Amino acid sequence: MDWLTLFGLFAVTAMLAFYALEDRGHWFILGFAAACALGSVYGFLQGAWPFGLVEAIWAGVAFRRWSVRRRTRA
């Protein structure tokens, strides 16, 4: 297994974990957004630009959700 595959495995595993924990707090939503950004980087590095693009959009959506949730809790 090469470093790129391990990086991709880490990114999607982090996405799954943070998504499962989102109800526990807004920091998990931020973690999900960061993991989506890592998934996007993985997609572009691997040459699967549609995957990279969709993951970048997911990262933006998740970051927006984090921002809104953080403000409503304050």
Predicted model as a PDB file, atoms N, CA, C, CB and O in Angstrom, pLDDT in the B-factor column:
MODEL        1                                                                  
ATOM      1  N   MET A   1       0.848  -1.167   0.000  1.00 88.00           N  
ATOM      2  CA  MET A   1       0.000   0.000   0.000  1.00 88.00           C  
ATOM      3  C   MET A   1       0.901   1.239   0.000  1.00 88.00           C  
ATOM      4  CB  MET A   1      -0.968  -0.007   1.224  1.00 88.00           C  
ATOM      5  O   MET A   1       1.795   1.362   0.837  1.00 88.00           O  
ATOM      6  N   ASP A   2       0.662   2.145  -0.933  1.00 95.00           N  
ATOM      7  CA  ASP A   2       1.500   3.345  -1.027  1.00 95.00           C  
ATOM      8  C   ASP A   2       0.956   4.468  -0.135  1.00 95.00           C  
ATOM      9  CB  ASP A   2       1.584   3.825  -2.493  1.00 95.00           C  
ATOM     10  O   ASP A   2      -0.116   4.340   0.457  1.00 95.00           O  
ATOM     11  N   TRP A   3       1.709   5.563  -0.049  1.00 97.00           N  
ATOM     12  CA  TRP A   3       1.357   6.660   0.847  1.00 97.00           C  
ATOM     13  C   TRP A   3       0.058   7.325   0.433  1.00 97.00           C  
ATOM     14  CB  TRP A   3       2.471   7.688   0.884  1.00 97.00           C  
ATOM     15  O   TRP A   3      -0.703   7.765   1.295  1.00 97.00           O  
ATOM     16  N   LEU A   4      -0.220   7.411  -0.865  1.00 96.00           N  
ATOM     17  CA  LEU A   4      -1.447   8.055  -1.328  1.00 96.00           C  
ATOM     18  C   LEU A   4      -2.675   7.249  -0.917  1.00 96.00           C  
ATOM     19  CB  LEU A   4      -1.417   8.233  -2.851  1.00 96.00           C  
ATOM     20  O   LEU A   4      -3.687   7.818  -0.508  1.00 96.00           O  
ATOM     21  N   THR A   5      -2.589   5.943  -1.024  1.00 96.00           N  
ATOM     22  CA  THR A   5      -3.698   5.082  -0.607  1.00 96.00           C  
ATOM     23  C   THR A   5      -3.931   5.194   0.895  1.00 96.00           C  
ATOM     24  CB  THR A   5      -3.422   3.618  -0.992  1.00 96.00           C  
ATOM     25  O   THR A   5      -5.076   5.258   1.343  1.00 96.00           O  
ATOM     26  N   LEU A   6      -2.859   5.219   1.669  1.00 97.00           N  
ATOM     27  CA  LEU A   6      -2.984   5.375   3.119  1.00 97.00           C  
ATOM     28  C   LEU A   6      -3.591   6.729   3.483  1.00 97.00           C  
ATOM     29  CB  LEU A   6      -1.617   5.218   3.790  1.00 97.00           C  
ATOM     30  O   LEU A   6      -4.410   6.825   4.397  1.00 97.00           O  
ATOM     31  N   PHE A   7      -3.186   7.764   2.766  1.00 97.00           N  
ATOM     32  CA  PHE A   7      -3.748   9.100   2.980  1.00 97.00           C  
ATOM     33  C   PHE A   7      -5.243   9.091   2.695  1.00 97.00           C  
ATOM     34  CB  PHE A   7      -3.037  10.143   2.088  1.00 97.00           C  
ATOM     35  O   PHE A   7      -6.024   9.640   3.472  1.00 97.00           O  
ATOM     36  N   GLY A   8      -5.650   8.473   1.588  1.00 96.00           N  
ATOM     37  CA  GLY A   8      -7.068   8.383   1.246  1.00 96.00           C  
ATOM     38  C   GLY A   8      -7.851   7.583   2.275  1.00 96.00           C  
ATOM     39  O   GLY A   8      -8.969   7.954   2.635  1.00 96.00           O  
ATOM     40  N   LEU A   9      -7.281   6.508   2.740  1.00 97.00           N  
ATOM     41  CA  LEU A   9      -7.925   5.696   3.765  1.00 97.00           C  
ATOM     42  C   LEU A   9      -8.123   6.500   5.049  1.00 97.00           C  
ATOM     43  CB  LEU A   9      -7.097   4.435   4.049  1.00 97.00           C  
ATOM     44  O   LEU A   9      -9.184   6.442   5.671  1.00 97.00           O  
ATOM     45  N   PHE A  10      -7.097   7.247   5.434  1.00 97.00           N  
ATOM     46  CA  PHE A  10      -7.208   8.106   6.612  1.00 97.00           C  
ATOM     47  C   PHE A  10      -8.312   9.142   6.428  1.00 97.00           C  
ATOM     48  CB  PHE A  10      -5.870   8.803   6.896  1.00 97.00           C  
ATOM     49  O   PHE A  10      -9.122   9.351   7.331  1.00 97.00           O  
ATOM     50  N   ALA A  11      -8.352   9.798   5.258  1.00 97.00           N  
ATOM     51  CA  ALA A  11      -9.322  10.860   5.008  1.00 97.00           C  
ATOM     52  C   ALA A  11     -10.755  10.339   5.087  1.00 97.00           C  
ATOM     53  CB  ALA A  11      -9.071  11.492   3.640  1.00 97.00           C  
ATOM     54  O   ALA A  11     -11.594  10.945   5.754  1.00 97.00           O  
ATOM     55  N   VAL A  12     -11.046   9.232   4.421  1.00 96.00           N  
ATOM     56  CA  VAL A  12     -12.429   8.747   4.422  1.00 96.00           C  
ATOM     57  C   VAL A  12     -12.802   8.127   5.774  1.00 96.00           C  
ATOM     58  CB  VAL A  12     -12.631   7.716   3.297  1.00 96.00           C  
ATOM     59  O   VAL A  12     -13.968   8.171   6.167  1.00 96.00           O  
ATOM     60  N   THR A  13     -11.841   7.560   6.481  1.00 98.00           N  
ATOM     61  CA  THR A  13     -12.122   7.041   7.822  1.00 98.00           C  
ATOM     62  C   THR A  13     -12.436   8.194   8.772  1.00 98.00           C  
ATOM     63  CB  THR A  13     -10.924   6.212   8.355  1.00 98.00           C  
ATOM     64  O   THR A  13     -13.353   8.099   9.589  1.00 98.00           O  
ATOM     65  N   ALA A  14     -11.682   9.271   8.664  1.00 98.00           N  
ATOM     66  CA  ALA A  14     -11.952  10.457   9.491  1.00 98.00           C  
ATOM     67  C   ALA A  14     -13.318  11.051   9.145  1.00 98.00           C  
ATOM     68  CB  ALA A  14     -10.841  11.523   9.297  1.00 98.00           C  
ATOM     69  O   ALA A  14     -14.051  11.477  10.038  1.00 98.00           O  
ATOM     70  N   MET A  15     -13.662  11.083   7.866  1.00 97.00           N  
ATOM     71  CA  MET A  15     -14.982  11.576   7.476  1.00 97.00           C  
ATOM     72  C   MET A  15     -16.084  10.766   8.141  1.00 97.00           C  
ATOM     73  CB  MET A  15     -15.143  11.532   5.956  1.00 97.00           C  
ATOM     74  O   MET A  15     -17.027  11.332   8.694  1.00 97.00           O  
ATOM     75  N   LEU A  16     -15.969   9.458   8.089  1.00 98.00           N  
ATOM     76  CA  LEU A  16     -16.971   8.584   8.689  1.00 98.00           C  
ATOM     77  C   LEU A  16     -17.068   8.804  10.190  1.00 98.00           C  
ATOM     78  CB  LEU A  16     -16.644   7.126   8.396  1.00 98.00           C  
ATOM     79  O   LEU A  16     -18.168   8.921  10.730  1.00 98.00           O  
ATOM     80  N   ALA A  17     -15.936   8.862  10.864  1.00 98.00           N  
ATOM     81  CA  ALA A  17     -15.930   9.027  12.318  1.00 98.00           C  
ATOM     82  C   ALA A  17     -16.532  10.366  12.727  1.00 98.00           C  
ATOM     83  CB  ALA A  17     -14.504   8.908  12.859  1.00 98.00           C  
ATOM     84  O   ALA A  17     -17.384  10.416  13.615  1.00 98.00           O  
ATOM     85  N   PHE A  18     -16.101  11.443  12.093  1.00 98.00           N  
ATOM     86  CA  PHE A  18     -16.625  12.759  12.458  1.00 98.00           C  
ATOM     87  C   PHE A  18     -18.098  12.903  12.107  1.00 98.00           C  
ATOM     88  CB  PHE A  18     -15.826  13.849  11.768  1.00 98.00           C  
ATOM     89  O   PHE A  18     -18.849  13.543  12.843  1.00 98.00           O  
ATOM     90  N   TYR A  19     -18.516  12.317  10.998  1.00 97.00           N  
ATOM     91  CA  TYR A  19     -19.934  12.364  10.635  1.00 97.00           C  
ATOM     92  C   TYR A  19     -20.782  11.653  11.687  1.00 97.00           C  
ATOM     93  CB  TYR A  19     -20.159  11.726   9.249  1.00 97.00           C  
ATOM     94  O   TYR A  19     -21.854  12.133  12.055  1.00 97.00           O  
ATOM     95  N   ALA A  20     -20.304  10.522  12.164  1.00 97.00           N  
ATOM     96  CA  ALA A  20     -21.043   9.758  13.170  1.00 97.00           C  
ATOM     97  C   ALA A  20     -21.139  10.509  14.493  1.00 97.00           C  
ATOM     98  CB  ALA A  20     -20.382   8.405  13.393  1.00 97.00           C  
ATOM     99  O   ALA A  20     -22.080  10.295  15.257  1.00 97.00           O  
ATOM    100  N   LEU A  21     -20.175  11.388  14.772  1.00 97.00           N  
ATOM    101  CA  LEU A  21     -20.131  12.100  16.049  1.00 97.00           C  
ATOM    102  C   LEU A  21     -20.670  13.529  15.988  1.00 97.00           C  
ATOM    103  CB  LEU A  21     -18.724  12.131  16.547  1.00 97.00           C  
ATOM    104  O   LEU A  21     -20.607  14.245  16.988  1.00 97.00           O  
ATOM    105  N   GLU A  22     -21.199  13.962  14.840  1.00 94.00           N  
ATOM    106  CA  GLU A  22     -21.622  15.352  14.662  1.00 94.00           C  
ATOM    107  C   GLU A  22     -22.623  15.833  15.706  1.00 94.00           C  
ATOM    108  CB  GLU A  22     -22.216  15.520  13.305  1.00 94.00           C  
ATOM    109  O   GLU A  22     -22.585  17.003  16.085  1.00 94.00           O  
ATOM    110  N   ASP A  23     -23.508  14.976  16.179  1.00 91.00           N  
ATOM    111  CA  ASP A  23     -24.520  15.398  17.149  1.00 91.00           C  
ATOM    112  C   ASP A  23     -23.934  15.711  18.519  1.00 91.00           C  
ATOM    113  CB  ASP A  23     -25.573  14.329  17.287  1.00 91.00           C  
ATOM    114  O   ASP A  23     -24.618  16.289  19.364  1.00 91.00           O  
ATOM    115  N   ARG A  24     -22.696  15.343  18.747  1.00 94.00           N  
ATOM    116  CA  ARG A  24     -22.072  15.562  20.059  1.00 94.00           C  
ATOM    117  C   ARG A  24     -21.517  16.970  20.236  1.00 94.00           C  
ATOM    118  CB  ARG A  24     -20.964  14.565  20.267  1.00 94.00           C  
ATOM    119  O   ARG A  24     -21.202  17.377  21.355  1.00 94.00           O  
ATOM    120  N   GLY A  25     -21.396  17.714  19.143  1.00 91.00           N  
ATOM    121  CA  GLY A  25     -20.896  19.082  19.264  1.00 91.00           C  
ATOM    122  C   GLY A  25     -20.438  19.644  17.931  1.00 91.00           C  
ATOM    123  O   GLY A  25     -20.175  18.917  16.973  1.00 91.00           O  
ATOM    124  N   HIS A  26     -20.353  20.956  17.907  1.00 93.00           N  
ATOM    125  CA  HIS A  26     -19.998  21.619  16.647  1.00 93.00           C  
ATOM    126  C   HIS A  26     -18.549  21.372  16.239  1.00 93.00           C  
ATOM    127  CB  HIS A  26     -20.241  23.109  16.763  1.00 93.00           C  
ATOM    128  O   HIS A  26     -18.213  21.519  15.064  1.00 93.00           O  
ATOM    129  N   TRP A  27     -17.693  21.005  17.173  1.00 95.00           N  
ATOM    130  CA  TRP A  27     -16.299  20.724  16.798  1.00 95.00           C  
ATOM    131  C   TRP A  27     -16.194  19.485  15.919  1.00 95.00           C  
ATOM    132  CB  TRP A  27     -15.437  20.543  18.050  1.00 95.00           C  
ATOM    133  O   TRP A  27     -15.279  19.378  15.102  1.00 95.00           O  
ATOM    134  N   PHE A  28     -17.118  18.554  16.081  1.00 97.00           N  
ATOM    135  CA  PHE A  28     -17.118  17.369  15.225  1.00 97.00           C  
ATOM    136  C   PHE A  28     -17.546  17.718  13.803  1.00 97.00           C  
ATOM    137  CB  PHE A  28     -18.042  16.294  15.804  1.00 97.00           C  
ATOM    138  O   PHE A  28     -17.112  17.078  12.845  1.00 97.00           O  
ATOM    139  N   ILE A  29     -18.396  18.729  13.668  1.00 96.00           N  
ATOM    140  CA  ILE A  29     -18.773  19.198  12.329  1.00 96.00           C  
ATOM    141  C   ILE A  29     -17.555  19.836  11.658  1.00 96.00           C  
ATOM    142  CB  ILE A  29     -19.960  20.216  12.404  1.00 96.00           C  
ATOM    143  O   ILE A  29     -17.317  19.631  10.468  1.00 96.00           O  
ATOM    144  N   LEU A  30     -16.796  20.603  12.422  1.00 97.00           N  
ATOM    145  CA  LEU A  30     -15.571  21.183  11.877  1.00 97.00           C  
ATOM    146  C   LEU A  30     -14.580  20.088  11.484  1.00 97.00           C  
ATOM    147  CB  LEU A  30     -14.931  22.139  12.897  1.00 97.00           C  
ATOM    148  O   LEU A  30     -13.917  20.187  10.452  1.00 97.00           O  
ATOM    149  N   GLY A  31     -14.481  19.049  12.307  1.00 97.00           N  
ATOM    150  CA  GLY A  31     -13.621  17.918  11.967  1.00 97.00           C  
ATOM    151  C   GLY A  31     -14.076  17.241  10.686  1.00 97.00           C  
ATOM    152  O   GLY A  31     -13.248  16.842   9.868  1.00 97.00           O  
ATOM    153  N   PHE A  32     -15.388  17.107  10.503  1.00 98.00           N  
ATOM    154  CA  PHE A  32     -15.921  16.533   9.280  1.00 98.00           C  
ATOM    155  C   PHE A  32     -15.553  17.398   8.080  1.00 98.00           C  
ATOM    156  CB  PHE A  32     -17.440  16.375   9.378  1.00 98.00           C  
ATOM    157  O   PHE A  32     -15.179  16.880   7.028  1.00 98.00           O  
ATOM    158  N   ALA A  33     -15.659  18.715   8.239  1.00 98.00           N  
ATOM    159  CA  ALA A  33     -15.294  19.627   7.145  1.00 98.00           C  
ATOM    160  C   ALA A  33     -13.815  19.466   6.782  1.00 98.00           C  
ATOM    161  CB  ALA A  33     -15.590  21.098   7.541  1.00 98.00           C  
ATOM    162  O   ALA A  33     -13.461  19.431   5.604  1.00 98.00           O  
ATOM    163  N   ALA A  34     -12.964  19.368   7.792  1.00 98.00           N  
ATOM    164  CA  ALA A  34     -11.535  19.188   7.532  1.00 98.00           C  
ATOM    165  C   ALA A  34     -11.261  17.849   6.859  1.00 98.00           C  
ATOM    166  CB  ALA A  34     -10.739  19.290   8.836  1.00 98.00           C  
ATOM    167  O   ALA A  34     -10.429  17.764   5.955  1.00 98.00           O  
ATOM    168  N   ALA A  35     -11.961  16.802   7.299  1.00 98.00           N  
ATOM    169  CA  ALA A  35     -11.778  15.486   6.680  1.00 98.00           C  
ATOM    170  C   ALA A  35     -12.259  15.488   5.237  1.00 98.00           C  
ATOM    171  CB  ALA A  35     -12.522  14.410   7.478  1.00 98.00           C  
ATOM    172  O   ALA A  35     -11.659  14.833   4.385  1.00 98.00           O  
ATOM    173  N   CYS A  36     -13.334  16.217   4.952  1.00 98.00           N  
ATOM    174  CA  CYS A  36     -13.794  16.347   3.562  1.00 98.00           C  
ATOM    175  C   CYS A  36     -12.745  17.074   2.715  1.00 98.00           C  
ATOM    176  CB  CYS A  36     -15.146  17.104   3.505  1.00 98.00           C  
ATOM    177  O   CYS A  36     -12.518  16.722   1.558  1.00 98.00           O  
ATOM    178  N   ALA A  37     -12.113  18.085   3.301  1.00 98.00           N  
ATOM    179  CA  ALA A  37     -11.050  18.792   2.581  1.00 98.00           C  
ATOM    180  C   ALA A  37      -9.887  17.844   2.280  1.00 98.00           C  
ATOM    181  CB  ALA A  37     -10.554  20.010   3.400  1.00 98.00           C  
ATOM    182  O   ALA A  37      -9.309  17.888   1.194  1.00 98.00           O  
ATOM    183  N   LEU A  38      -9.548  16.992   3.243  1.00 98.00           N  
ATOM    184  CA  LEU A  38      -8.495  15.994   3.005  1.00 98.00           C  
ATOM    185  C   LEU A  38      -8.923  15.016   1.918  1.00 98.00           C  
ATOM    186  CB  LEU A  38      -8.162  15.230   4.306  1.00 98.00           C  
ATOM    187  O   LEU A  38      -8.111  14.623   1.080  1.00 98.00           O  
ATOM    188  N   GLY A  39     -10.196  14.619   1.928  1.00 97.00           N  
ATOM    189  CA  GLY A  39     -10.708  13.749   0.875  1.00 97.00           C  
ATOM    190  C   GLY A  39     -10.633  14.403  -0.490  1.00 97.00           C  
ATOM    191  O   GLY A  39     -10.371  13.738  -1.492  1.00 97.00           O  
ATOM    192  N   SER A  40     -10.861  15.702  -0.530  1.00 98.00           N  
ATOM    193  CA  SER A  40     -10.748  16.449  -1.773  1.00 98.00           C  
ATOM    194  C   SER A  40      -9.307  16.446  -2.283  1.00 98.00           C  
ATOM    195  CB  SER A  40     -11.240  17.886  -1.575  1.00 98.00           C  
ATOM    196  O   SER A  40      -9.056  16.212  -3.465  1.00 98.00           O  
ATOM    197  N   VAL A  41      -8.378  16.706  -1.389  1.00 98.00           N  
ATOM    198  CA  VAL A  41      -6.962  16.672  -1.763  1.00 98.00           C  
ATOM    199  C   VAL A  41      -6.604  15.289  -2.305  1.00 98.00           C  
ATOM    200  CB  VAL A  41      -6.061  17.031  -0.546  1.00 98.00           C  
ATOM    201  O   VAL A  41      -5.919  15.168  -3.321  1.00 98.00           O  
ATOM    202  N   TYR A  42      -7.067  14.262  -1.625  1.00 97.00           N  
ATOM    203  CA  TYR A  42      -6.821  12.891  -2.083  1.00 97.00           C  
ATOM    204  C   TYR A  42      -7.365  12.665  -3.491  1.00 97.00           C  
ATOM    205  CB  TYR A  42      -7.454  11.887  -1.114  1.00 97.00           C  
ATOM    206  O   TYR A  42      -6.673  12.108  -4.344  1.00 97.00           O  
ATOM    207  N   GLY A  43      -8.596  13.095  -3.734  1.00 97.00           N  
ATOM    208  CA  GLY A  43      -9.184  12.920  -5.052  1.00 97.00           C  
ATOM    209  C   GLY A  43      -8.380  13.593  -6.151  1.00 97.00           C  
ATOM    210  O   GLY A  43      -8.150  13.006  -7.208  1.00 97.00           O  
ATOM    211  N   PHE A  44      -7.952  14.824  -5.901  1.00 97.00           N  
ATOM    212  CA  PHE A  44      -7.156  15.532  -6.910  1.00 97.00           C  
ATOM    213  C   PHE A  44      -5.778  14.891  -7.091  1.00 97.00           C  
ATOM    214  CB  PHE A  44      -6.998  17.009  -6.520  1.00 97.00           C  
ATOM    215  O   PHE A  44      -5.298  14.773  -8.218  1.00 97.00           O  
ATOM    216  N   LEU A  45      -5.142  14.478  -6.001  1.00 97.00           N  
ATOM    217  CA  LEU A  45      -3.823  13.845  -6.116  1.00 97.00           C  
ATOM    218  C   LEU A  45      -3.885  12.524  -6.867  1.00 97.00           C  
ATOM    219  CB  LEU A  45      -3.228  13.618  -4.737  1.00 97.00           C  
ATOM    220  O   LEU A  45      -2.953  12.164  -7.587  1.00 97.00           O  
ATOM    221  N   GLN A  46      -4.975  11.812  -6.698  1.00 95.00           N  
ATOM    222  CA  GLN A  46      -5.132  10.526  -7.349  1.00 95.00           C  
ATOM    223  C   GLN A  46      -5.531  10.682  -8.814  1.00 95.00           C  
ATOM    224  CB  GLN A  46      -6.162   9.694  -6.613  1.00 95.00           C  
ATOM    225  O   GLN A  46      -5.416   9.735  -9.592  1.00 95.00           O  
ATOM    226  N   GLY A  47      -5.991  11.853  -9.187  1.00 95.00           N  
ATOM    227  CA  GLY A  47      -6.397  12.090 -10.571  1.00 95.00           C  
ATOM    228  C   GLY A  47      -7.885  11.938 -10.791  1.00 95.00           C  
ATOM    229  O   GLY A  47      -8.352  11.989 -11.928  1.00 95.00           O  
ATOM    230  N   ALA A  48      -8.636  11.752  -9.718  1.00 95.00           N  
ATOM    231  CA  ALA A  48     -10.094  11.629  -9.815  1.00 95.00           C  
ATOM    232  C   ALA A  48     -10.697  12.998  -9.494  1.00 95.00           C  
ATOM    233  CB  ALA A  48     -10.649  10.513  -8.838  1.00 95.00           C  
ATOM    234  O   ALA A  48     -11.266  13.191  -8.420  1.00 95.00           O  
ATOM    235  N   TRP A  49     -10.573  13.943 -10.423  1.00 95.00           N  
ATOM    236  CA  TRP A  49     -10.991  15.307 -10.144  1.00 95.00           C  
ATOM    237  C   TRP A  49     -12.483  15.441  -9.829  1.00 95.00           C  
ATOM    238  CB  TRP A  49     -10.651  16.175 -11.309  1.00 95.00           C  
ATOM    239  O   TRP A  49     -12.834  16.322  -9.045  1.00 95.00           O  
ATOM    240  N   PRO A  50     -13.395  14.615 -10.395  1.00 96.00           N  
ATOM    241  CA  PRO A  50     -14.801  14.770  -9.969  1.00 96.00           C  
ATOM    242  C   PRO A  50     -14.975  14.481  -8.470  1.00 96.00           C  
ATOM    243  CB  PRO A  50     -15.712  13.830 -10.789  1.00 96.00           C  
ATOM    244  O   PRO A  50     -15.721  15.178  -7.782  1.00 96.00           O  
ATOM    245  N   PHE A  51     -14.287  13.459  -7.978  1.00 95.00           N  
ATOM    246  CA  PHE A  51     -14.330  13.144  -6.544  1.00 95.00           C  
ATOM    247  C   PHE A  51     -13.748  14.299  -5.745  1.00 95.00           C  
ATOM    248  CB  PHE A  51     -13.556  11.835  -6.240  1.00 95.00           C  
ATOM    249  O   PHE A  51     -14.319  14.704  -4.733  1.00 95.00           O  
ATOM    250  N   GLY A  52     -12.626  14.827  -6.187  1.00 96.00           N  
ATOM    251  CA  GLY A  52     -12.004  15.954  -5.495  1.00 96.00           C  
ATOM    252  C   GLY A  52     -12.898  17.170  -5.464  1.00 96.00           C  
ATOM    253  O   GLY A  52     -12.964  17.868  -4.452  1.00 96.00           O  
ATOM    254  N   LEU A  53     -13.590  17.434  -6.560  1.00 97.00           N  
ATOM    255  CA  LEU A  53     -14.479  18.582  -6.629  1.00 97.00           C  
ATOM    256  C   LEU A  53     -15.677  18.419  -5.703  1.00 97.00           C  
ATOM    257  CB  LEU A  53     -14.950  18.794  -8.055  1.00 97.00           C  
ATOM    258  O   LEU A  53     -16.031  19.350  -4.979  1.00 97.00           O  
ATOM    259  N   VAL A  54     -16.299  17.259  -5.718  1.00 97.00           N  
ATOM    260  CA  VAL A  54     -17.462  17.020  -4.857  1.00 97.00           C  
ATOM    261  C   VAL A  54     -17.067  17.064  -3.380  1.00 97.00           C  
ATOM    262  CB  VAL A  54     -18.109  15.661  -5.192  1.00 97.00           C  
ATOM    263  O   VAL A  54     -17.809  17.599  -2.557  1.00 97.00           O  
ATOM    264  N   GLU A  55     -15.934  16.519  -3.050  1.00 97.00           N  
ATOM    265  CA  GLU A  55     -15.473  16.573  -1.654  1.00 97.00           C  
ATOM    266  C   GLU A  55     -15.176  18.009  -1.229  1.00 97.00           C  
ATOM    267  CB  GLU A  55     -14.217  15.701  -1.468  1.00 97.00           C  
ATOM    268  O   GLU A  55     -15.415  18.369  -0.076  1.00 97.00           O  
ATOM    269  N   ALA A  56     -14.661  18.831  -2.136  1.00 98.00           N  
ATOM    270  CA  ALA A  56     -14.425  20.240  -1.813  1.00 98.00           C  
ATOM    271  C   ALA A  56     -15.751  20.949  -1.532  1.00 98.00           C  
ATOM    272  CB  ALA A  56     -13.673  20.944  -2.968  1.00 98.00           C  
ATOM    273  O   ALA A  56     -15.835  21.776  -0.624  1.00 98.00           O  
ATOM    274  N   ILE A  57     -16.775  20.625  -2.305  1.00 98.00           N  
ATOM    275  CA  ILE A  57     -18.094  21.208  -2.067  1.00 98.00           C  
ATOM    276  C   ILE A  57     -18.639  20.742  -0.718  1.00 98.00           C  
ATOM    277  CB  ILE A  57     -19.071  20.830  -3.205  1.00 98.00           C  
ATOM    278  O   ILE A  57     -19.183  21.544   0.041  1.00 98.00           O  
ATOM    279  N   TRP A  58     -18.497  19.449  -0.415  1.00 97.00           N  
ATOM    280  CA  TRP A  58     -18.929  18.929   0.885  1.00 97.00           C  
ATOM    281  C   TRP A  58     -18.203  19.648   2.017  1.00 97.00           C  
ATOM    282  CB  TRP A  58     -18.679  17.408   0.973  1.00 97.00           C  
ATOM    283  O   TRP A  58     -18.809  19.966   3.040  1.00 97.00           O  
ATOM    284  N   ALA A  59     -16.916  19.906   1.840  1.00 98.00           N  
ATOM    285  CA  ALA A  59     -16.159  20.614   2.867  1.00 98.00           C  
ATOM    286  C   ALA A  59     -16.750  22.001   3.103  1.00 98.00           C  
ATOM    287  CB  ALA A  59     -14.677  20.724   2.467  1.00 98.00           C  
ATOM    288  O   ALA A  59     -16.887  22.439   4.245  1.00 98.00           O  
ATOM    289  N   GLY A  60     -17.098  22.689   2.013  1.00 98.00           N  
ATOM    290  CA  GLY A  60     -17.717  24.014   2.142  1.00 98.00           C  
ATOM    291  C   GLY A  60     -19.063  23.958   2.836  1.00 98.00           C  
ATOM    292  O   GLY A  60     -19.360  24.795   3.689  1.00 98.00           O  
ATOM    293  N   VAL A  61     -19.875  22.984   2.480  1.00 97.00           N  
ATOM    294  CA  VAL A  61     -21.190  22.818   3.119  1.00 97.00           C  
ATOM    295  C   VAL A  61     -21.024  22.536   4.609  1.00 97.00           C  
ATOM    296  CB  VAL A  61     -21.988  21.672   2.444  1.00 97.00           C  
ATOM    297  O   VAL A  61     -21.714  23.128   5.439  1.00 97.00           O  
ATOM    298  N   ALA A  62     -20.113  21.634   4.944  1.00 97.00           N  
ATOM    299  CA  ALA A  62     -19.894  21.281   6.343  1.00 97.00           C  
ATOM    300  C   ALA A  62     -19.331  22.471   7.126  1.00 97.00           C  
ATOM    301  CB  ALA A  62     -18.944  20.079   6.447  1.00 97.00           C  
ATOM    302  O   ALA A  62     -19.710  22.696   8.275  1.00 97.00           O  
ATOM    303  N   PHE A  63     -18.432  23.226   6.505  1.00 97.00           N  
ATOM    304  CA  PHE A  63     -17.887  24.400   7.186  1.00 97.00           C  
ATOM    305  C   PHE A  63     -18.994  25.415   7.462  1.00 97.00           C  
ATOM    306  CB  PHE A  63     -16.766  25.045   6.344  1.00 97.00           C  
ATOM    307  O   PHE A  63     -19.021  26.035   8.526  1.00 97.00           O  
ATOM    308  N   ARG A  64     -19.894  25.582   6.518  1.00 97.00           N  
ATOM    309  CA  ARG A  64     -21.032  26.497   6.704  1.00 97.00           C  
ATOM    310  C   ARG A  64     -21.928  26.001   7.853  1.00 97.00           C  
ATOM    311  CB  ARG A  64     -21.861  26.620   5.383  1.00 97.00           C  
ATOM    312  O   ARG A  64     -22.372  26.795   8.683  1.00 97.00           O  
ATOM    313  N   ARG A  65     -22.189  24.693   7.896  1.00 95.00           N  
ATOM    314  CA  ARG A  65     -23.001  24.128   8.972  1.00 95.00           C  
ATOM    315  C   ARG A  65     -22.330  24.348  10.318  1.00 95.00           C  
ATOM    316  CB  ARG A  65     -23.244  22.631   8.739  1.00 95.00           C  
ATOM    317  O   ARG A  65     -22.999  24.660  11.303  1.00 95.00           O  
ATOM    318  N   TRP A  66     -21.002  24.187  10.368  1.00 96.00           N  
ATOM    319  CA  TRP A  66     -20.269  24.427  11.605  1.00 96.00           C  
ATOM    320  C   TRP A  66     -20.422  25.883  12.038  1.00 96.00           C  
ATOM    321  CB  TRP A  66     -18.782  24.071  11.430  1.00 96.00           C  
ATOM    322  O   TRP A  66     -20.674  26.169  13.209  1.00 96.00           O  
ATOM    323  N   SER A  67     -20.268  26.789  11.091  1.00 94.00           N  
ATOM    324  CA  SER A  67     -20.358  28.211  11.399  1.00 94.00           C  
ATOM    325  C   SER A  67     -21.736  28.583  11.952  1.00 94.00           C  
ATOM    326  CB  SER A  67     -20.054  29.035  10.153  1.00 94.00           C  
ATOM    327  O   SER A  67     -21.837  29.313  12.937  1.00 94.00           O  
ATOM    328  N   VAL A  68     -22.780  28.084  11.321  1.00 93.00           N  
ATOM    329  CA  VAL A  68     -24.139  28.375  11.771  1.00 93.00           C  
ATOM    330  C   VAL A  68     -24.387  27.753  13.143  1.00 93.00           C  
ATOM    331  CB  VAL A  68     -25.174  27.856  10.749  1.00 93.00           C  
ATOM    332  O   VAL A  68     -24.943  28.407  14.025  1.00 93.00           O  
ATOM    333  N   ARG A  69     -23.990  26.524  13.329  1.00 91.00           N  
ATOM    334  CA  ARG A  69     -24.225  25.827  14.600  1.00 91.00           C  
ATOM    335  C   ARG A  69     -23.456  26.474  15.740  1.00 91.00           C  
ATOM    336  CB  ARG A  69     -23.833  24.356  14.482  1.00 91.00           C  
ATOM    337  O   ARG A  69     -23.950  26.564  16.864  1.00 91.00           O  
ATOM    338  N   ARG A  70     -22.252  26.920  15.441  1.00 88.00           N  
ATOM    339  CA  ARG A  70     -21.434  27.577  16.473  1.00 88.00           C  
ATOM    340  C   ARG A  70     -22.091  28.875  16.932  1.00 88.00           C  
ATOM    341  CB  ARG A  70     -20.010  27.863  15.940  1.00 88.00           C  
ATOM    342  O   ARG A  70     -22.094  29.185  18.123  1.00 88.00           O  
ATOM    343  N   ARG A  71     -22.646  29.633  15.990  1.00 88.00           N  
ATOM    344  CA  ARG A  71     -23.305  30.893  16.336  1.00 88.00           C  
ATOM    345  C   ARG A  71     -24.596  30.667  17.110  1.00 88.00           C  
ATOM    346  CB  ARG A  71     -23.594  31.694  15.080  1.00 88.00           C  
ATOM    347  O   ARG A  71     -24.918  31.441  18.011  1.00 88.00           O  
ATOM    348  N   THR A  72     -25.334  29.625  16.775  1.00 85.00           N  
ATOM    349  CA  THR A  72     -26.606  29.384  17.472  1.00 85.00           C  
ATOM    350  C   THR A  72     -26.390  28.870  18.884  1.00 85.00           C  
ATOM    351  CB  THR A  72     -27.455  28.390  16.693  1.00 85.00           C  
ATOM    352  O   THR A  72     -27.261  29.033  19.738  1.00 85.00           O  
ATOM    353  N   ARG A  73     -25.244  28.252  19.144  1.00 74.00           N  
ATOM    354  CA  ARG A  73     -24.945  27.735  20.482  1.00 74.00           C  
ATOM    355  C   ARG A  73     -24.375  28.824  21.395  1.00 74.00           C  
ATOM    356  CB  ARG A  73     -23.960  26.566  20.387  1.00 74.00           C  
ATOM    357  O   ARG A  73     -24.392  28.681  22.618  1.00 74.00           O  
ATOM    358  N   ALA A  74     -23.872  29.906  20.806  1.00 61.00           N  
ATOM    359  CA  ALA A  74     -23.229  30.960  21.617  1.00 61.00           C  
ATOM    360  C   ALA A  74     -24.242  31.873  22.276  1.00 61.00           C  
ATOM    361  CB  ALA A  74     -22.288  31.791  20.757  1.00 61.00           C  
ATOM    362  O   ALA A  74     -23.864  32.805  22.987  1.00 61.00           O  
TER     363      ALA A  74                                                      
ENDMDL                                                                          
END                                                                             
